Amino acid sequence: MHSELSEAFEEYRNGKGINETYYEEGKKTCGIPSELADVVIRIFDFCGGNNIDLEKIILEKMEYNETRPYKHGKKC
């Protein structure tokens, strides 16, 4: 998960556009969207393999976050 996210950040640091997808060797998808898709796939795979009900916890987190003020940590 971490390595895929790092790969997305490296694409950004290398000047690739946020929505840019390109192909290596005519087949392999590359770019920030592709790397972020890999992050999600790995997270789903990890959760599925460890019986984590990701949908349930996401809904709980979203419900809780609705009770918090905007920029609750005063972050810019």
N, CA and C atoms as a LAMMPS dump frame, in Angstrom:
ITEM: TIMESTEP
0
ITEM: NUMBER OF ATOMS
228
ITEM: BOX BOUNDS ff ff ff
-5.0000000000000000e+02 5.0000000000000000e+02
-5.0000000000000000e+02 5.0000000000000000e+02
-5.0000000000000000e+02 5.0000000000000000e+02
ITEM: ATOMS id mol type element x y z
1 1 1 N 0.834 -1.184 0
2 1 2 C 0 0 0
3 1 3 C 0.879 1.247 0
4 2 1 N 1.829 1.257 0.901
5 2 2 C 2.716 2.417 1.021
6 2 3 C 3.553 2.591 -0.246
7 3 1 N 4.073 1.494 -0.763
8 3 2 C 4.933 1.601 -1.949
9 3 3 C 4.159 2.128 -3.155
10 4 1 N 2.912 1.712 -3.284
11 4 2 C 2.1 2.2 -4.408
12 4 3 C 1.813 3.69 -4.254
13 5 1 N 1.543 4.13 -3.035
14 5 2 C 1.305 5.55 -2.794
15 5 3 C 2.576 6.357 -3.074
16 6 1 N 3.721 5.789 -2.69
17 6 2 C 5.002 6.448 -2.981
18 6 3 C 5.237 6.545 -4.479
19 7 1 N 4.844 5.518 -5.221
20 7 2 C 4.994 5.553 -6.675
21 7 3 C 4.119 6.656 -7.275
22 8 1 N 2.926 6.848 -6.742
23 8 2 C 2.062 7.934 -7.223
24 8 3 C 2.721 9.282 -6.954
25 9 1 N 3.301 9.427 -5.775
26 9 2 C 3.964 10.69 -5.431
27 9 3 C 5.183 10.915 -6.323
28 10 1 N 5.912 9.869 -6.639
29 10 2 C 7.069 10.001 -7.539
30 10 3 C 6.629 10.463 -8.923
31 11 1 N 5.507 9.957 -9.401
32 11 2 C 4.984 10.409 -10.695
33 11 3 C 4.707 11.918 -10.634
34 12 1 N 4.119 12.361 -9.527
35 12 2 C 3.834 13.785 -9.341
36 12 3 C 5.129 14.591 -9.318
37 13 1 N 6.12 14.103 -8.568
38 13 2 C 7.403 14.805 -8.471
39 13 3 C 8.122 14.838 -9.812
40 14 1 N 7.846 13.863 -10.659
41 14 2 C 8.457 13.825 -11.989
42 14 3 C 7.682 14.644 -13.013
43 15 1 N 6.682 15.382 -12.541
44 15 2 C 5.971 16.305 -13.424
45 15 3 C 4.793 15.729 -14.179
46 16 1 N 4.372 14.533 -13.844
47 16 2 C 3.211 13.949 -14.521
48 16 3 C 1.943 14.65 -14.046
49 17 1 N 0.993 14.808 -14.951
50 17 2 C -0.268 15.457 -14.602
51 17 3 C -1.125 14.578 -13.715
52 18 1 N -1.937 15.208 -12.904
53 18 2 C -2.799 14.482 -11.962
54 18 3 C -3.673 13.462 -12.68
55 19 1 N -4.166 13.786 -13.848
56 19 2 C -5.044 12.879 -14.591
57 19 3 C -4.352 12.214 -15.774
58 20 1 N -3.04 12.301 -15.816
59 20 2 C -2.297 11.757 -16.952
60 20 3 C -2.059 10.255 -16.797
61 21 1 N -2.456 9.519 -17.816
62 21 2 C -2.167 8.088 -17.882
63 21 3 C -1.345 7.86 -19.134
64 22 1 N -0.293 7.099 -19.002
65 22 2 C 0.524 6.745 -20.163
66 22 3 C 0.847 5.258 -20.07
67 23 1 N 1.411 4.75 -21.138
68 23 2 C 1.593 3.305 -21.23
69 23 3 C 3.04 2.969 -21.543
70 24 1 N 3.587 2.018 -20.786
71 24 2 C 4.933 1.507 -21.049
72 24 3 C 4.797 0.187 -21.777
73 25 1 N 5.646 -0.008 -22.743
74 25 2 C 5.649 -1.246 -23.527
75 25 3 C 4.293 -1.503 -24.172
76 26 1 N 3.535 -0.429 -24.391
77 26 2 C 2.259 -0.546 -25.08
78 26 3 C 1.127 -1.123 -24.26
79 27 1 N 1.394 -1.594 -23.041
80 27 2 C 0.351 -2.259 -22.26
81 27 3 C 0.232 -1.744 -20.836
82 28 1 N 1.347 -1.657 -20.126
83 28 2 C 1.323 -1.328 -18.7
84 28 3 C 0.89 0.113 -18.485
85 29 1 N -0.215 0.286 -17.728
86 29 2 C -0.681 1.64 -17.431
87 29 3 C 0.202 2.258 -16.365
88 30 1 N 0.53 3.519 -16.571
89 30 2 C 1.382 4.252 -15.643
90 30 3 C 0.763 5.614 -15.403
91 31 1 N 1.218 6.269 -14.357
92 31 2 C 0.742 7.599 -14.017
93 31 3 C 0.078 7.604 -12.658
94 32 1 N -0.235 8.794 -12.19
95 32 2 C -0.821 8.96 -10.868
96 32 3 C -2.136 8.19 -10.726
97 33 1 N -3.086 8.296 -11.672
98 33 2 C -4.33 7.534 -11.51
99 33 3 C -4.102 6.031 -11.412
100 34 1 N -3.183 5.526 -12.197
101 34 2 C -2.883 4.099 -12.18
102 34 3 C -2.295 3.67 -10.834
103 35 1 N -1.384 4.469 -10.306
104 35 2 C -0.775 4.134 -9.018
105 35 3 C -1.79 4.23 -7.881
106 36 1 N -2.68 5.227 -7.946
107 36 2 C -3.718 5.329 -6.917
108 36 3 C -4.687 4.156 -6.995
109 37 1 N -4.969 3.687 -8.204
110 37 2 C -5.8 2.49 -8.354
111 37 3 C -5.11 1.3 -7.687
112 38 1 N -3.804 1.192 -7.851
113 38 2 C -3.058 0.113 -7.192
114 38 3 C -3.157 0.208 -5.671
115 39 1 N -3.138 1.437 -5.129
116 39 2 C -3.278 1.624 -3.678
117 39 3 C -4.615 1.044 -3.22
118 40 1 N -5.68 1.419 -3.912
119 40 2 C -7.018 0.966 -3.536
120 40 3 C -7.133 -0.555 -3.659
121 41 1 N -6.602 -1.107 -4.734
122 41 2 C -6.643 -2.565 -4.93
123 41 3 C -5.928 -3.267 -3.782
124 42 1 N -4.764 -2.775 -3.399
125 42 2 C -4.019 -3.407 -2.295
126 42 3 C -4.752 -3.27 -0.965
127 43 1 N -5.366 -2.125 -0.731
128 43 2 C -6.131 -1.947 0.506
129 43 3 C -7.313 -2.92 0.541
130 44 1 N -8.052 -3.006 -0.556
131 44 2 C -9.184 -3.942 -0.604
132 44 3 C -8.717 -5.376 -0.414
133 45 1 N -7.608 -5.735 -1.047
134 45 2 C -7.08 -7.087 -0.918
135 45 3 C -6.689 -7.383 0.534
136 46 1 N -6.012 -6.435 1.173
137 46 2 C -5.593 -6.603 2.566
138 46 3 C -6.81 -6.758 3.476
139 47 1 N -7.789 -5.879 3.285
140 47 2 C -8.985 -5.934 4.128
141 47 3 C -9.756 -7.231 3.912
142 48 1 N -9.889 -7.639 2.661
143 48 2 C -10.583 -8.891 2.366
144 48 3 C -9.882 -10.089 2.982
145 49 1 N -8.56 -10.096 2.909
146 49 2 C -7.791 -11.214 3.455
147 49 3 C -7.739 -11.25 4.965
148 50 1 N -8.094 -10.137 5.597
149 50 2 C -8.05 -10.063 7.056
150 50 3 C -9.425 -9.808 7.675
151 51 1 N -10.457 -10.043 6.889
152 51 2 C -11.843 -9.918 7.359
153 51 3 C -12.145 -8.552 7.982
154 52 1 N -11.623 -7.501 7.382
155 52 2 C -11.915 -6.145 7.826
156 52 3 C -13.098 -5.643 7.006
157 53 1 N -14.153 -5.24 7.693
158 53 2 C -15.335 -4.719 7.016
159 53 3 C -15.094 -3.248 6.696
160 54 1 N -14.417 -3.009 5.604
161 54 2 C -14.013 -1.66 5.232
162 54 3 C -15.209 -0.751 4.979
163 55 1 N -16.23 -1.271 4.32
164 55 2 C -17.414 -0.457 4.054
165 55 3 C -18.025 0.036 5.364
166 56 1 N -18.139 -0.837 6.343
167 56 2 C -18.734 -0.468 7.633
168 56 3 C -17.929 0.633 8.312
169 57 1 N -16.631 0.492 8.376
170 57 2 C -15.819 1.479 9.076
171 57 3 C -15.764 2.801 8.313
172 58 1 N -15.781 2.752 6.993
173 58 2 C -15.825 3.999 6.213
174 58 3 C -17.105 4.768 6.526
175 59 1 N -18.225 4.07 6.547
176 59 2 C -19.501 4.722 6.855
177 59 3 C -19.492 5.294 8.274
178 60 1 N -18.93 4.542 9.231
179 60 2 C -18.823 5.045 10.605
180 60 3 C -17.95 6.297 10.664
181 61 1 N -16.812 6.271 9.977
182 61 2 C -15.912 7.425 9.968
183 61 3 C -16.574 8.639 9.329
184 62 1 N -17.286 8.431 8.233
185 62 2 C -17.949 9.538 7.556
186 62 3 C -19.024 10.152 8.456
187 63 1 N -19.765 9.294 9.149
188 63 2 C -20.791 9.781 10.068
189 63 3 C -20.156 10.588 11.201
190 64 1 N -19.081 10.071 11.77
191 64 2 C -18.38 10.789 12.838
192 64 3 C -17.82 12.121 12.329
193 65 1 N -17.19 12.1 11.163
194 65 2 C -16.583 13.321 10.619
195 65 3 C -17.602 14.422 10.368
196 66 1 N -18.851 14.047 10.116
197 66 2 C -19.899 15.053 9.929
198 66 3 C -20.157 15.849 11.208
199 67 1 N -19.776 15.307 12.361
200 67 2 C -19.991 16.001 13.638
201 67 3 C -18.855 16.954 13.966
202 68 1 N -17.798 16.913 13.202
203 68 2 C -16.628 17.733 13.485
204 68 3 C -16.688 19.034 12.697
205 69 1 N -16.177 20.101 13.284
206 69 2 C -16.169 21.369 12.548
207 69 3 C -15.194 21.316 11.37
208 70 1 N -15.469 22.143 10.375
209 70 2 C -14.588 22.248 9.214
210 70 3 C -13.2 22.651 9.671
211 71 1 N -12.193 21.975 9.148
212 71 2 C -10.788 22.24 9.522
213 71 3 C -10.624 22.202 11.045
214 72 1 N -11.118 21.128 11.641
215 72 2 C -11.103 20.994 13.094
216 72 3 C -9.709 21.077 13.688
217 73 1 N -8.694 20.715 12.924
218 73 2 C -7.317 20.785 13.416
219 73 3 C -6.639 22.095 13.072
220 74 1 N -7.417 23.038 12.538
221 74 2 C -6.915 24.354 12.117
222 74 3 C -5.791 24.234 11.088
223 75 1 N -5.833 23.178 10.294
224 75 2 C -4.812 22.974 9.265
225 75 3 C -5.185 23.77 8.022
226 76 1 N -4.174 24.302 7.363
227 76 2 C -4.401 25.068 6.139
228 76 3 C -4.391 24.15 4.948
